[in-house]
Amino acid sequence: MDRQQTFEKIQQHVLVAVIRGDSPQQAVDTAKALLEGGVMGLEIALTTPGGVKAIEQAVREIGDQGIVGAGTVMDADSAKAVIDAGAAFVFAPNVNLDVIAAVNERDRVMVPGALTPTEIATAWAAGVDMVKLFPANHFGPKYIKDIHGPMPDVKITPTGGVDLTTIKAWLDAGAAALGVGSALVKKDLMRAGDWAGLTELARKYTQAVAEAR
């Protein structure tokens, strides 16, 4: 997929699961379980030990089925490394213009984290595809509407505070996609190797998105 196709697929499928594994294999197995449940956006965070290796393995094994990308990318060298590993998109918790430039140069989907209007406008002006509203739980869905008042074209992806009970509210407020962390990617299920449990939870999330639209 090229950058535009990746961008469109993320918006089409809405959910991007934030995967923070204890090991590369655990992260890959988690991604597979979530994909089995219909979650297409699979963000492997670089806080995972061997995160780049996990991304490379996930791309090799399921990259033709899901959308595998990288999260918690804090510097340009890391951005280059995850793209070399095959990441289709790059998420970051902050606005780092060097990271944005590195991702844009390699023509991948870039989604930096921002919160204030100034941060959001700075990121958008740098040529990103979407802005990750983080931490979204401190502001709530109405904040997207407030931002869209002066900046109607900005694509916003809230992360933090997104769960089964809030999906509809976020989408109704104008979210372009939804980043979902521990509410979906549950550590206890990961550590127990309960892949069927993760798959079942993923199905509940994909169903909630379908019902909210």
N, C-alpha and C positions, 0 to 999 in steps of 0.2 A: 504493500500500500504506500502511496505517496502521502505527503503531508496533508493535503486537502481531504483525501479519502479517510485518513486516520481521524482528522478533526470531525468530519461528518459522522463517522461511525461512533465516536464517543458521544456526540449529541444524540444520535439515534438510539443508542442503548442506555444512555444516561448514567448508569452506575460505574464508578471507578473504585475498586476495592483497594484499600491501603494495607499492604502486607508487610508486617515487620516480623520476620522469622528469627528463630534462634540459630538457624543454620541454612545454608543454601538449599539443601534437599527439602527441609521442612517448608521453606518458602515456595519452592516449586510444587510440592505436593499440595500445599494450600491453594495455590493458583489453579491447579488442575481441578480440585474439588469445587472451587467457586465457579469455574468455567462450566463444569458439569451441571451446576444449578442455574446457568444462564447469565451469570455476570461476565460481561465481555471485557471491561476495562480492568486490567490487572497491574497495579502499581507496586512494584517491589522496592521497598525503601532501602536506601543505602545504610541505614542503621542495622540492617541485617548483616551479620558477619559473612564476608564473602558475597556481598550483595551483587557485585558486577558479575561474578560467576553464576549466581542464581538467575540473573536476567538472561545471560547467554544461554543457559540450559533451558529456561522456560521458553525463550524464543525458538530454540531448536526443536523442542518437543511439542509446543502448543501454539507457536506463533502464527501458524496458518489457520487457527481456529479463533483465538482471542486476540485482544490488543494488549501486548505486553510492553510496559514502560517502566520508568524509574522514578522514584520519589526521594525526597530529602536530599536533593542534589544542591550542594552548597558552594561549589566552586567550578570554574571553567574546565579544569583538568578532569574532574569527575563527570562533567557533562560530556566531554569528548569520549571518556572511557565507556560510559553506558551506551552511547550511540554506536560506538565501535562494537559493543556487545549485541547490538541489534534493537535497542529500545526504540519504540515507535513514538514515544512521547516522554517529556521530562517535566516532572512537577518539582517545585521547590517551596519551602515555607516562607521565603522572603523574596524581595526584589533585588537581585544582583545583576547589574547590567552586563557584567562579563559573562555570566552564565547565559543570559538571554542572547547575547551576541554569538556565543559559541554554538548554541542550539540553532539559532536562525541561519548561521553560516552552513550548517549541515542539513538544514531544511527538514527539521523535525518539529512536531507539535510542542509548544512551550507554554507552560502554565505556572507562573510564579505566584507565590503567596503574598497577599496584600490585605490591608484592613481599612486604612484611612482613604478619603477621596484623593489625597495627594499621591499616596502610594499606588492606588489603582490607576490614576491618570498617567503616572510615570511609566508604569509597566505597559499600559496600552500603547502609549506613544513609542515605546521601544520595539513594537511589532510583535507582541505575543498573540497567541490564538485565543486564550481564555485567561481569566484571572481567578486564582484560587482564593476565595474569601476565607481567611483563617486568622484566628479561631472563630468560626461562624456562630458557635453557640452563645457567645457573649452578646450578640446583637439580634439574632433572629431573622426570620424571612422578610419582615418589613424593611430591613436595611437594604435589601436588594432593590426594592421599589424606590427607596430614597436615593440610592446611587444612580438608578436608571433615569431619574428626573433630569439631572444635568448631563448624564453620560448614557444615553439610551442604547448605544451600539455595543457597549462593553459586554462581553460574554462572561458571566460569573458562575463559578463552580464552588458552592459552599462546602467546606470540610470542617468537621467538628460539630457535634450536635445533630448530625443527620442519622435518623433511625427510622424504624417502621412507622412510628407515630407522627413523624414530621415530614416525610417524603412529599405528601400532597401539598403541604403549606409552602415548602421550598419551591416546588415546581410551579405552583400557582403564582408565586411571587416573581417568577421569571428566571429561575436558575436554568443555565444551559446544560449542566450535568451535575452530578452529586458525588462528592468524595465521601466514602464510608469507611471508617476505621474499625475500632474495637467492638462496636455494636454488631457488626457483621463478621469481622475477622477475629473470632474469639480465641484468646490465648489458651484457655483451658481445652478447647476442642483441638487446637493445633498440637498442643503438647501431649494430648492423649492419642493423637493420630486418628481422631474421629472424623475421617474425611466424609463419611455419609452424613454426619451431623452438620458439617459445614455446607455440604451440598443442599441439604434440606433448608437450611437457613437462607442460603442464596436464592433458592426458589421462592421463598416468602418475600424477599426483597424485589425480585424481578416481577412478581405478581403485584406487589404494592405499586410499583412504577406503572405497570399496565393499567391498573385500576385508577391511578391518579391522573392519567392523561385524558 
